[in-house]
Amino acid sequence: MNRNTIDELKQQIPLLDYLRAQGWKPARSIRGGRFMGLCPLHADHSPSFLADPCRNLFYCYGCTRGGDVIRFAELYHHVKFPQAVAMLRDWRGVTPLREEVTSFYRMQLSRHREAVSYLEQRGLHAPEIIDHMRIGYAPGRCLRAWLSQLGYAPQALHQAGLVNADGYDTFAHRIVFPLEGNLYGRSIGDAAPHRFLPGGKGGLYAREQVCQCEELIVVEGLFDYAVLWQAGFHNVTCLLGNHPNARQFQQLCDGPRTVYLAFDSDANGSGQSAAQNLARRLGAQGVSAFHVLLPDGHDPNSFFVHGGDAQQFVRLLEAARP
């Protein structure tokens, strides 16, 4: 890739747009149309990160790192220059496509009784949570035709992981949740339960909405998140598993807060073991962390599906152990 191509890529991706897509929020604006906020590259406790949209550059007065959007991608995702360029090219081209797919799947949800019934079985009954999480459904066999009408080439859909080599929807018969830079599909049939598009799962789910919370509830799965949010716990986020990636761990440590780890109470103890290990890691970084003891065999989703309520869950939080 030559210098002109690199310069063109940097011009096509406004730094501020990319920062916001990664969950960064400016704390205040300053002279010259610039913004200050917490640094997403280190555990920052007061705004030291400067974003200059006019020059498309950043600089942190705390960790003394700065540069353009490619340099930010290198540092933020812990990759080398070629990988950062590839990620940015993918972000520039695939993001609009993912938004079209999300909109299409959301339209399909209410049209398919099997999808609505599945959500009801998992305890999701409030329209607000469906809208909040932008939940959709992939019925299969119709995504390619829809996107082709919008001008997307079949090869682009295959490269993005949305259709297989035969042109069939890879998320067929799945409840679909849009993530930061990815999609997650949960099978409602006999297929493998979990599916993502190629690439990482990203940072903490809905991190932008909870990053200022002094108390944070962390769960494993999106259905756990959904029932808690529906019950009024809007200070909840999700790891999509019980082992945070490096970026999620950094986000948990990016400010003073208390973290409650409401992981699954598995028969083999893996969920609670993971919660204890994560609590120790967070404690070593100065974060107050507690693991929530759910009834045996339950996760937050099944706790509410089987009759648990918000008051009972508050008591579980109050009894959480360090």
Backbone torsions as a table, in degrees:
resi	resn	phi	psi	omega
1	MET	NA	123.9	-175.6
2	ASN	-84.7	173.4	-175.1
3	ARG	-62.4	-39.2	-179.5
4	ASN	-62.1	-39.4	179.3
5	THR	-65.8	-40.2	178.0
6	ILE	-62.9	-46.5	179.8
7	ASP	-62.2	-38.4	179.0
8	GLU	-64.8	-39.9	178.5
9	LEU	-62.0	-44.1	-178.7
10	LYS	-64.6	-33.8	178.6
11	GLN	-72.1	-30.0	-176.6
12	GLN	-79.8	-17.4	-177.4
13	ILE	-118.0	98.7	176.2
14	PRO	-61.0	129.8	-178.5
15	LEU	-55.4	-43.3	-176.5
16	LEU	-63.2	-38.7	177.5
17	ASP	-62.5	-42.5	-178.2
18	TYR	-69.1	-39.3	177.0
19	LEU	-60.1	-45.7	-179.0
20	ARG	-66.2	-33.9	177.4
21	ALA	-65.5	-24.4	177.2
22	GLN	-91.1	5.5	176.2
23	GLY	96.6	4.8	-178.9
24	TRP	-76.6	138.1	178.2
25	LYS	-125.9	126.6	175.9
26	PRO	-66.9	139.5	178.0
27	ALA	-86.6	-32.0	178.7
28	ARG	-161.9	157.4	174.5
29	SER	-97.8	150.2	178.8
30	ILE	-130.4	177.7	-174.7
31	ARG	-55.8	143.4	176.7
32	GLY	86.4	15.4	179.0
33	GLY	73.7	18.3	-178.8
34	ARG	-96.1	166.6	-176.3
35	PHE	-133.0	146.3	173.4
36	MET	-116.1	146.0	177.6
37	GLY	-163.8	177.4	176.7
38	LEU	-64.7	141.7	-177.8
39	CYS	-74.9	126.2	177.4
40	PRO	-81.0	1.2	-176.2
41	LEU	-101.1	-11.2	176.7
42	HIS	-154.0	170.0	179.9
43	ALA	-72.0	96.9	-174.2
44	ASP	-103.2	137.0	-178.0
45	HIS	-112.6	-11.9	172.9
46	SER	-143.4	146.8	-173.4
47	PRO	-56.7	115.2	179.1
48	SER	-129.9	2.3	-174.8
49	PHE	-101.3	120.3	-178.8
50	LEU	-102.6	125.9	174.1
51	ALA	-114.8	126.1	-178.2
52	ASP	-114.1	94.8	-177.3
53	PRO	-63.3	-30.0	-177.9
54	CYS	-66.9	-40.9	179.3
55	ARG	-96.3	-6.6	-179.4
56	ASN	58.7	42.3	-178.3
57	LEU	-130.5	161.5	176.1
58	PHE	-134.8	158.2	172.8
59	TYR	-155.1	136.7	176.4
60	CYS	-108.5	124.3	178.6
61	TYR	-78.6	-9.4	178.1
62	GLY	-88.2	-55.5	-178.6
63	CYS	-98.2	1.0	174.5
64	THR	57.4	33.6	175.1
65	ARG	-110.9	147.1	-178.4
66	GLY	-162.5	176.8	179.3
67	GLY	148.2	-155.6	-178.6
68	ASP	-98.4	-170.5	-175.5
69	VAL	-66.3	-31.2	178.2
70	ILE	-69.9	-42.1	177.9
71	ARG	-63.1	-39.4	177.7
72	PHE	-61.6	-44.8	179.5
73	ALA	-60.9	-39.1	176.8
74	GLU	-58.5	-50.2	-175.5
75	LEU	-71.3	-41.5	-173.8
76	TYR	-70.8	-40.8	-176.9
77	HIS	-97.3	-0.1	178.2
78	HIS	57.8	50.7	179.5
79	VAL	-128.6	166.2	177.0
80	LYS	-85.4	170.6	-172.9
81	PHE	-52.5	-51.2	-177.9
82	PRO	-60.3	-39.2	179.2
83	GLN	-67.9	-37.0	178.2
84	ALA	-64.1	-42.2	178.2
85	VAL	-62.1	-44.6	179.9
86	ALA	-62.1	-42.0	179.5
87	MET	-63.4	-40.7	-179.2
88	LEU	-69.4	-38.5	176.7
89	ARG	-63.6	-40.2	178.0
90	ASP	-65.3	-44.2	-179.7
91	TRP	-61.7	-41.8	-179.5
92	ARG	-63.6	-39.9	-173.8
93	GLY	-91.2	-31.5	-171.2
94	VAL	-93.3	-25.7	-177.2
95	THR	-55.4	-48.3	177.2
96	PRO	-61.3	-36.4	178.6
97	LEU	-63.6	-44.5	179.4
98	ARG	-62.4	-35.9	178.4
99	GLU	-65.8	-39.6	176.5
100	GLU	-63.6	-41.4	179.7
101	VAL	-64.3	-44.6	178.5
102	THR	-58.3	-44.9	179.8
103	SER	-63.1	-41.5	179.6
104	PHE	-63.2	-46.9	-179.3
105	TYR	-65.4	-35.5	178.3
106	ARG	-64.4	-37.4	177.1
107	MET	-64.0	-32.4	-175.2
108	GLN	-76.5	-24.6	-170.3
109	LEU	-55.2	-54.4	-175.4
110	SER	-71.3	-12.5	-178.5
111	ARG	-86.4	-6.0	-174.4
112	HIS	-127.5	107.4	-174.7
113	ARG	-59.4	-34.4	-178.2
114	GLU	-63.5	-32.9	179.0
115	ALA	-72.6	-44.9	179.0
116	VAL	-61.8	-41.9	179.7
117	SER	-63.4	-39.3	179.3
118	TYR	-62.8	-44.2	178.5
119	LEU	-62.0	-39.6	178.4
120	GLU	-63.9	-38.7	177.9
121	GLN	-64.1	-30.7	178.9
122	ARG	-89.1	9.7	173.3
123	GLY	87.1	9.6	-179.7
124	LEU	-96.0	108.8	-176.3
125	HIS	-129.0	-12.9	-178.3
126	ALA	-89.9	127.5	177.3
127	PRO	-55.6	-29.2	-177.4
128	GLU	-62.2	-37.2	-178.7
129	ILE	-73.3	-34.3	176.4
130	ILE	-61.9	-44.4	179.7
131	ASP	-70.4	-42.4	-178.0
132	HIS	-59.7	-42.9	-177.8
133	MET	-91.7	-3.8	179.3
134	ARG	55.3	47.3	-175.1
135	ILE	-74.3	139.8	177.9
136	GLY	-134.6	-174.6	179.3
137	TYR	-142.2	137.3	178.2
138	ALA	-103.7	101.3	-179.4
139	PRO	-74.3	-22.0	-179.8
140	GLY	95.6	151.0	171.3
141	ARG	71.7	1.7	-177.3
142	CYS	-128.2	-9.3	-177.2
143	LEU	-65.0	-46.8	-176.2
144	ARG	-59.3	-43.6	-179.3
145	ALA	-62.5	-41.0	179.8
146	TRP	-63.0	-48.7	-177.0
147	LEU	-70.8	-31.1	176.8
148	SER	-63.1	-37.2	177.2
149	GLN	-63.7	-26.7	179.8
150	LEU	-87.6	-0.8	175.1
151	GLY	100.5	5.0	179.5
152	TYR	-83.2	132.7	-178.9
153	ALA	-75.5	143.6	178.6
154	PRO	-54.2	-36.8	-179.5
155	GLN	-64.2	-37.2	178.5
156	ALA	-65.0	-37.1	179.4
157	LEU	-68.1	-38.7	178.4
158	HIS	-67.2	-44.1	179.9
159	GLN	-63.2	-32.9	179.6
160	ALA	-77.2	-9.1	179.6
161	GLY	85.2	11.5	-176.4
162	LEU	-84.6	-28.9	176.3
163	VAL	-130.7	154.6	178.5
164	ASN	-87.8	-174.7	-176.2
165	ALA	-62.0	-25.7	179.3
166	ASP	-89.9	0.9	178.1
167	GLY	88.3	5.7	-179.6
168	TYR	-87.6	148.9	-178.5
169	ASP	-63.3	121.4	-178.5
170	THR	-72.2	-16.5	178.9
171	PHE	-99.6	15.1	-175.0
172	ALA	-53.4	134.9	177.7
173	HIS	62.5	41.1	178.8
174	ARG	-132.0	142.4	165.6
175	ILE	-72.8	132.3	-172.4
176	VAL	-118.0	130.8	176.9
177	PHE	-116.9	124.4	172.7
178	PRO	-73.9	137.0	177.1
179	LEU	-115.9	179.8	173.0
180	GLU	-72.5	102.5	176.6
181	GLY	78.7	14.8	179.5
182	ASN	-160.3	177.9	171.2
183	LEU	-128.8	145.5	174.7
184	TYR	-119.3	132.5	178.2
185	GLY	-120.9	131.3	178.1
186	ARG	-110.8	117.1	-176.7
187	SER	-63.8	139.6	173.7
188	ILE	-105.6	6.4	179.6
189	GLY	-122.4	-141.2	-175.1
190	ASP	-95.4	-2.2	-178.9
191	ALA	-71.0	167.0	175.9
192	ALA	-50.8	133.5	-167.6
193	PRO	-65.4	-33.5	-170.8
194	HIS	-116.6	140.0	175.2
195	ARG	-146.7	137.9	173.2
196	PHE	-124.9	161.3	166.4
197	LEU	-72.9	161.1	175.4
198	PRO	-55.8	139.6	-179.3
199	GLY	119.6	177.4	-177.4
200	GLY	-79.6	165.1	179.7
201	LYS	-82.4	-6.1	176.3
202	GLY	85.0	-161.3	-177.6
203	GLY	-88.3	-160.9	178.4
204	LEU	-60.8	138.8	179.8
205	TYR	-66.1	133.1	179.3
206	ALA	56.1	34.4	-174.3
207	ARG	-60.6	-37.0	-177.8
208	GLU	-61.5	-29.7	-177.3
209	GLN	-83.1	-15.1	-176.0
210	VAL	-121.7	1.2	-171.7
211	CYS	-64.7	-21.1	179.6
212	GLN	-96.5	1.3	-177.6
213	CYS	-71.3	133.3	178.1
214	GLU	-76.8	-25.9	174.4
215	GLU	-123.3	132.4	-173.7
216	LEU	-130.9	129.5	174.6
217	ILE	-98.3	125.8	-178.4
218	VAL	-113.5	126.9	179.9
219	VAL	-122.5	170.1	-178.3
220	GLU	-82.0	-48.3	-168.3
221	GLY	-117.3	162.9	-177.6
222	LEU	-70.8	-29.0	175.4
223	PHE	-72.8	-30.2	171.7
224	ASP	-62.7	-47.4	177.9
225	TYR	-56.8	-45.7	-173.1
226	ALA	-61.4	-46.4	-176.8
227	VAL	-69.9	-33.6	177.9
228	LEU	-68.8	-44.8	178.7
229	TRP	-61.6	-42.1	179.3
230	GLN	-62.4	-31.9	-179.8
231	ALA	-83.5	1.6	175.8
232	GLY	105.4	0.4	179.4
233	PHE	-90.4	86.4	-175.7
234	HIS	-88.6	4.3	175.3
235	ASN	-99.9	40.7	-176.0
236	VAL	-114.6	146.7	174.0
237	THR	-140.2	175.6	-170.6
238	CYS	-139.9	142.0	178.7
239	LEU	-94.7	-16.2	-169.7
240	LEU	57.8	53.3	-176.3
241	GLY	140.4	-177.3	178.3
242	ASN	-114.6	12.2	175.8
243	HIS	-126.4	108.7	-178.2
244	PRO	-67.2	143.8	170.3
245	ASN	-76.5	176.1	-174.0
246	ALA	-60.0	-38.6	-178.3
247	ARG	-69.6	-42.3	177.8
248	GLN	-62.5	-41.2	179.4
249	PHE	-63.5	-41.9	178.1
250	GLN	-61.7	-39.5	-179.7
251	GLN	-67.5	-34.5	176.3
252	LEU	-66.1	-26.3	-175.6
253	CYS	-100.8	10.1	-170.1
254	ASP	-85.8	8.7	176.9
255	GLY	-173.8	166.1	179.1
256	PRO	-71.3	123.4	-179.6
257	ARG	-163.6	167.3	171.5
258	THR	-107.2	130.4	-176.5
259	VAL	-113.7	127.9	174.7
260	TYR	-107.3	119.8	-177.7
261	LEU	-97.0	101.0	-178.0
262	ALA	-99.5	73.0	-177.4
263	PHE	-89.7	167.5	-177.6
264	ASP	-62.3	142.4	174.0
265	SER	-95.9	73.7	-175.4
266	ASP	-70.9	155.4	177.4
267	ALA	-62.6	-32.7	-179.5
268	ASN	-88.2	-0.3	176.4
269	GLY	77.9	7.3	-174.6
270	SER	-66.5	-37.6	-179.3
271	GLY	-66.1	-47.1	-179.6
272	GLN	-69.1	-34.2	176.3
273	SER	-63.7	-42.6	178.1
274	ALA	-63.9	-38.5	178.9
275	ALA	-64.0	-42.9	179.3
276	GLN	-63.8	-42.9	179.5
277	ASN	-63.8	-43.4	179.8
278	LEU	-66.9	-37.6	177.8
279	ALA	-60.3	-40.7	178.0
280	ARG	-64.9	-42.7	179.8
281	ARG	-63.3	-42.2	179.1
282	LEU	-66.9	-40.4	178.5
283	GLY	-59.8	-36.7	178.9
284	ALA	-65.7	-20.9	178.2
285	GLN	-97.9	9.2	177.8
286	GLY	84.4	12.8	179.3
287	VAL	-97.3	129.1	176.6
288	SER	-73.7	117.5	-174.9
289	ALA	-130.2	138.4	-179.9
290	PHE	-133.0	144.0	174.3
291	HIS	-105.3	134.0	-174.5
292	VAL	-89.4	128.1	-178.7
293	LEU	-93.5	102.4	176.3
294	LEU	-82.0	158.8	175.6
295	PRO	-56.1	148.7	-177.5
296	ASP	-52.6	133.8	176.2
297	GLY	82.6	1.5	-176.1
298	HIS	-111.5	151.7	164.5
299	ASP	-116.0	174.3	-178.7
300	PRO	-57.1	-36.2	179.8
301	ASN	-63.0	-51.8	-178.0
302	SER	-68.2	-28.8	177.2
303	PHE	-58.6	-45.5	179.9
304	PHE	-77.7	-37.5	179.7
305	VAL	-60.7	-34.9	-177.8
306	HIS	-94.7	25.5	169.1
307	GLY	106.6	-4.7	177.4
308	GLY	-66.4	153.3	179.1
309	ASP	-131.3	179.5	-174.5
310	ALA	-62.5	-41.7	-179.3
311	GLN	-62.1	-42.7	178.9
312	GLN	-64.7	-36.7	179.2
313	PHE	-70.0	-35.2	175.4
314	VAL	-59.6	-39.9	178.2
315	ARG	-64.4	-35.1	175.6
316	LEU	-64.9	-39.4	177.4
317	LEU	-64.4	-42.6	-178.9
318	GLU	-64.7	-28.3	-179.0
319	ALA	-94.1	5.2	-177.2
320	ALA	-61.4	146.9	-176.6
321	ARG	-105.5	146.6	176.0
322	PRO	-73.0	NA	NA
